[in-house]
Amino acid sequence: MLQTDSNIVLAWIQRSPEQLKTFIGNRIKIIQRLTQNCQWNHVSSNENPADLISRELNASDISSKQLWWHGPDFLREELEANPIGFERITSDSDYLKELKPAIVLLTSCKFSLIDDLSKRSNNYTKLLHILSYMFRFFHNSRNPSVKSSCQLDYSEVNEAELCLIKNLQASAFQEEIEFLAKSSCNSKKSFMPPRAPNVGGLWEAGVKSFKFYLKRAVGNLKMTLEEFLTIITQIEGILNSRPITPLSEDIDDLEVLTPGHFLIGRPITSISELS
């Protein structure tokens, strides 16, 4: 009979090494192979002579310890295997962290009643009536107070027909329906052209220029909404009055092309002519 003072080790020994992580599993496998004909038991800390060394005891104290010189009392008695409460041990965090995570494989089987009915009969009218009575049964089961027992009406047959058509379409055009479900009808046009990075650079340069004038004109001043709108409108006029073509050396060419020419036919900051 082998003794250990670790309940966690005893719990590991009771398990298959494949259920434990590699480091612990390899050592438990060796222990199980070497002690396959032995029986393990638990010894408490008070009956374990090896525990005396780990305590702060003087040599004189150890000399008076009967446990150190003669061992625990149960060695002189008939050995009995004491039951160990593994239920409490299996909830210990030190024990659980050495277990391999369990792998659970789930399989699902999709069964379509409408597909099964369509394989049994190619009579379209018969399929509609069967589905209509099925839907009526579902309705009566959910609403026992308003059961319907008369002949089938148009709404019941129409509901069954829509369900049948949708199901057959889902079977025949599965890939097309999945593609349509993943795509969107909304426009996906990007504000940033994907193959024109220079356009985005111009936008960023415009934002930088706007901030340049705004910081120097406003600074830390607090303005009303009307004052702020006036400032940004003036900055907009300055930016749209900058030349976008090289300056001409001709003395008769007094104007250069600016963004304002595309808006109002002249630079926005220029003085308007009298009409």
C-alpha positions as CSV (number, residue, x, y, z in Angstrom):
1,M,0.0,0.0,0.0
2,L,1.3,3.4,-1.0
3,Q,0.6,6.6,0.9
4,T,0.4,10.3,-0.2
5,D,-0.7,13.4,1.5
6,S,-2.1,15.0,-1.7
7,N,-5.8,14.4,-2.5
8,I,-5.3,16.0,-5.9
9,V,-2.6,13.5,-6.9
10,L,-4.8,10.7,-5.8
11,A,-7.6,12.0,-8.0
12,W,-5.2,12.3,-10.9
13,I,-4.0,8.7,-10.4
14,Q,-7.7,7.6,-10.7
15,R,-8.0,9.1,-14.1
16,S,-6.7,8.1,-17.5
17,P,-3.4,9.9,-18.4
18,E,-5.0,10.9,-21.8
19,Q,-7.5,13.1,-19.9
20,L,-4.7,15.1,-18.3
21,K,-2.4,17.7,-19.8
22,T,0.9,16.5,-21.2
23,F,3.2,17.4,-18.3
24,I,1.0,15.8,-15.6
25,G,-0.3,13.1,-17.9
26,N,3.2,11.7,-18.6
27,R,4.1,11.5,-15.0
28,I,0.8,9.9,-14.0
29,K,1.3,7.3,-16.7
30,I,4.7,6.4,-15.2
31,I,3.3,6.2,-11.7
32,Q,0.4,4.0,-12.8
33,R,2.7,1.6,-14.7
34,L,5.1,1.2,-11.7
35,T,2.3,0.9,-9.1
36,Q,-0.3,-1.1,-11.1
37,N,-0.3,-3.8,-8.4
38,C,-0.3,-1.4,-5.5
39,Q,-3.1,0.3,-3.6
40,W,-3.0,4.0,-2.9
41,N,-4.2,5.6,0.3
42,H,-4.3,9.1,1.8
43,V,-2.2,10.1,4.8
44,S,-3.1,13.2,6.7
45,S,-0.5,15.9,7.3
46,N,-0.5,15.1,11.1
47,E,0.5,11.5,10.4
48,N,3.2,12.3,7.7
49,P,6.8,12.2,9.1
50,A,8.0,14.0,6.0
51,D,6.0,17.1,7.0
52,L,8.1,17.5,10.1
53,I,11.1,18.6,8.0
54,S,9.2,21.3,6.4
55,R,8.3,22.9,9.7
56,E,10.4,25.1,11.9
57,L,11.7,22.6,14.4
58,N,14.9,22.4,16.3
59,A,17.0,19.3,16.5
60,S,16.0,18.9,20.2
61,D,12.3,19.1,19.2
62,I,12.7,16.4,16.5
63,S,14.4,14.1,18.9
64,S,11.3,14.0,21.0
65,K,8.9,13.4,18.1
66,Q,7.7,9.8,18.2
67,L,6.3,10.3,14.7
68,W,9.8,10.9,13.3
69,W,11.4,7.9,14.9
70,H,8.6,5.4,14.8
71,G,6.3,6.6,12.0
72,P,2.6,6.9,12.1
73,D,0.5,4.6,14.2
74,F,-1.4,3.0,11.3
75,L,1.9,1.4,10.1
76,R,1.7,-0.9,13.2
77,E,-2.0,-1.6,12.7
78,E,-3.8,-3.6,10.1
79,L,-3.8,-1.6,6.9
80,E,-7.2,-0.6,5.6
81,A,-8.0,1.5,2.6
82,N,-9.8,4.6,3.7
83,P,-12.4,5.9,1.2
84,I,-11.5,9.2,-0.3
85,G,-14.1,11.8,-1.1
86,F,-13.2,12.5,-4.8
87,E,-16.4,14.5,-5.3
88,R,-14.9,17.4,-3.3
89,I,-11.5,17.0,-5.0
90,T,-12.9,17.1,-8.6
91,S,-14.1,20.7,-8.0
92,D,-10.7,21.9,-6.8
93,S,-9.2,24.5,-9.2
94,D,-5.7,23.0,-9.0
95,Y,-7.2,19.7,-10.1
96,L,-9.3,21.1,-12.9
97,K,-6.6,23.2,-14.5
98,E,-4.6,20.1,-15.4
99,L,-7.5,18.4,-17.2
100,K,-7.6,18.6,-20.9
101,P,-10.6,20.5,-22.3
102,A,-13.4,18.2,-23.4
103,I,-14.1,18.1,-27.1
104,V,-17.8,17.7,-27.9
105,L,-18.8,16.9,-31.5
106,L,-22.4,17.7,-32.4
107,T,-24.1,16.7,-35.6
108,S,-27.5,18.0,-36.8
109,C,-29.8,16.4,-39.2
110,K,-32.2,18.6,-41.1
111,F,-35.5,17.0,-42.0
112,S,-38.0,18.8,-44.2
113,L,-41.5,17.4,-44.1
114,I,-42.4,19.3,-47.3
115,D,-39.5,17.7,-49.2
116,D,-40.7,14.3,-47.9
117,L,-44.2,14.9,-49.1
118,S,-43.1,16.2,-52.5
119,K,-41.2,12.9,-53.0
120,R,-44.2,10.8,-52.1
121,S,-46.6,12.5,-54.5
122,N,-46.4,14.7,-57.7
123,N,-50.0,15.8,-57.4
124,Y,-49.8,19.6,-56.8
125,T,-53.4,19.9,-55.6
126,K,-53.0,17.0,-53.2
127,L,-49.9,18.5,-51.7
128,L,-51.7,21.8,-51.2
129,H,-54.6,20.1,-49.4
130,I,-52.2,18.1,-47.2
131,L,-50.3,21.2,-46.1
132,S,-53.5,23.1,-45.6
133,Y,-54.8,20.5,-43.2
134,M,-51.5,20.3,-41.4
135,F,-51.5,24.1,-40.9
136,R,-55.0,23.9,-39.7
137,F,-54.0,21.2,-37.2
138,F,-51.2,23.4,-35.9
139,H,-53.6,26.3,-35.6
140,N,-56.2,24.3,-33.7
141,S,-53.5,22.9,-31.4
142,R,-52.3,26.3,-30.4
143,N,-55.8,27.9,-30.3
144,P,-58.2,25.2,-28.9
145,S,-60.9,27.9,-28.3
146,V,-61.2,28.9,-31.9
147,K,-60.9,25.5,-33.7
148,S,-61.8,25.4,-37.4
149,S,-63.5,22.2,-38.7
150,C,-65.2,23.4,-41.9
151,Q,-63.9,23.0,-45.5
152,L,-60.6,24.6,-46.5
153,D,-60.9,28.3,-47.4
154,Y,-58.8,30.4,-49.8
155,S,-56.5,31.8,-47.1
156,E,-55.5,28.4,-45.8
157,V,-54.8,27.1,-49.3
158,N,-52.9,30.2,-50.2
159,E,-50.8,30.0,-47.1
160,A,-49.9,26.4,-47.9
161,E,-49.1,27.3,-51.5
162,L,-46.7,30.1,-50.4
163,C,-45.0,27.7,-48.0
164,L,-44.6,25.0,-50.6
165,I,-43.2,27.4,-53.2
166,K,-40.7,28.9,-50.8
167,N,-39.5,25.5,-49.7
168,L,-39.1,24.2,-53.3
169,Q,-37.3,27.4,-54.2
170,A,-35.0,27.0,-51.2
171,S,-34.1,23.4,-52.4
172,A,-33.7,24.3,-56.1
173,F,-31.9,27.6,-55.7
174,Q,-30.0,27.3,-52.5
175,E,-26.8,28.9,-53.6
176,E,-28.6,31.8,-55.3
177,I,-30.7,32.5,-52.2
178,E,-27.7,32.4,-49.9
179,F,-25.9,34.9,-52.1
180,L,-28.9,37.2,-52.1
181,A,-29.2,36.9,-48.3
182,K,-25.5,37.9,-47.9
183,S,-25.6,40.8,-50.3
184,S,-27.3,44.1,-49.8
185,C,-29.5,46.2,-52.0
186,N,-28.1,49.5,-50.6
187,S,-25.3,51.3,-52.4
188,K,-21.8,50.2,-51.3
189,K,-20.1,53.1,-53.0
190,S,-17.1,54.1,-51.0
191,F,-16.4,57.8,-50.2
192,M,-12.7,57.0,-50.8
193,P,-12.1,55.7,-54.4
194,P,-10.2,52.4,-53.8
195,R,-7.7,53.0,-56.7
196,A,-7.3,56.8,-56.4
197,P,-5.3,57.4,-53.3
198,N,-4.3,60.9,-54.6
199,V,-8.0,61.9,-54.3
200,G,-8.0,61.1,-50.6
201,G,-4.7,63.0,-50.2
202,L,-6.3,66.1,-51.7
203,W,-9.2,65.9,-49.3
204,E,-6.9,65.5,-46.3
205,A,-4.9,68.5,-47.6
206,G,-8.1,70.5,-47.8
207,V,-8.9,69.6,-44.2
208,K,-5.4,70.6,-43.1
209,S,-5.6,74.0,-44.8
210,F,-9.0,74.6,-43.3
211,K,-7.7,73.9,-39.8
212,F,-4.7,76.1,-40.5
213,Y,-6.8,79.2,-41.1
214,L,-9.4,78.3,-38.4
215,K,-6.8,78.1,-35.7
216,R,-5.2,81.4,-36.6
217,A,-8.5,83.2,-37.0
218,V,-10.3,81.9,-34.0
219,G,-7.7,80.6,-31.6
220,N,-9.3,80.0,-28.2
221,L,-12.2,82.4,-28.7
222,K,-15.8,81.3,-27.9
223,M,-18.2,82.2,-30.6
224,T,-21.9,81.9,-31.3
225,L,-23.2,79.5,-34.0
226,E,-23.8,82.5,-36.4
227,E,-20.2,83.8,-35.8
228,F,-18.8,80.3,-36.4
229,L,-20.7,79.8,-39.6
230,T,-19.5,83.2,-40.8
231,I,-15.9,82.3,-40.1
232,I,-16.0,78.9,-41.9
233,T,-17.8,80.5,-44.8
234,Q,-15.0,83.0,-45.1
235,I,-12.4,80.3,-44.9
236,E,-14.2,78.3,-47.6
237,G,-14.1,81.4,-49.8
238,I,-10.3,81.8,-49.3
239,L,-9.6,78.1,-50.0
240,N,-11.8,78.2,-53.2
241,S,-10.0,81.3,-54.4
242,R,-6.6,79.8,-54.5
243,P,-5.1,79.2,-58.0
244,I,-5.3,75.7,-59.4
245,T,-3.2,76.5,-62.5
246,P,0.3,78.0,-62.9
247,L,0.5,81.8,-62.9
248,S,0.8,83.3,-66.4
249,E,3.7,85.6,-67.3
250,D,1.4,87.5,-69.7
251,I,0.7,91.0,-68.3
252,D,-2.7,91.0,-69.9
253,D,-3.7,87.8,-68.1
254,L,-4.9,89.2,-64.8
255,E,-6.8,86.1,-63.5
256,V,-5.9,82.5,-62.9
257,L,-8.2,79.6,-62.7
258,T,-9.6,78.9,-59.2
259,P,-12.3,76.6,-57.9
260,G,-14.5,79.7,-57.5
261,H,-14.6,80.0,-61.3
262,F,-16.5,76.7,-61.5
263,L,-19.0,77.9,-58.9
264,I,-19.6,81.6,-59.6
265,G,-17.4,82.3,-62.6
266,R,-14.8,84.3,-60.6
267,P,-12.7,84.0,-57.4
268,I,-15.0,84.0,-54.4
269,T,-12.9,86.6,-52.6
270,S,-12.9,89.0,-55.5
271,I,-15.0,92.2,-55.5
272,S,-18.3,91.6,-57.3
273,E,-18.8,93.7,-60.4
274,L,-21.7,96.2,-60.7
275,S,-24.6,94.9,-62.7
